[in-house]
Amino acid sequence: MKKVSRSKYRQEFTGDHVFDYKDPVSLTRFISDGGKITPARISKLSIAQQKAVASAVKKSRALALLPNGTDAYDHFHRAEPISPVPFEA
């Protein structure tokens, strides 16, 4: 006998919702501050929707509508050093 499992979360998007790669404003919701695509358990998407979001984000990055990451982590994956000298006006 197969167990019936219910979803933990109510999905925010319908099953036939299309994530458009030409709309970077709506896709930024699924990108973290570091530039990574948020996982499905956090974004509350189904597996098919998560694949659609990932492909839309990758297309949008290829067309330079979305950034590939942040500038702070470009140097050997370390944050930019902060100078101990205060700013002078």
Secondary structure, 3 states (H helix, E strand, C coil): CCCCCCCCCCCCCCCCCCCCCCCHHHHHHHECCCCCECCHHHHCCCHHHHHHHHHHHHHHHHCCCCCCCCHHHCECCECCCCCCCCCCC
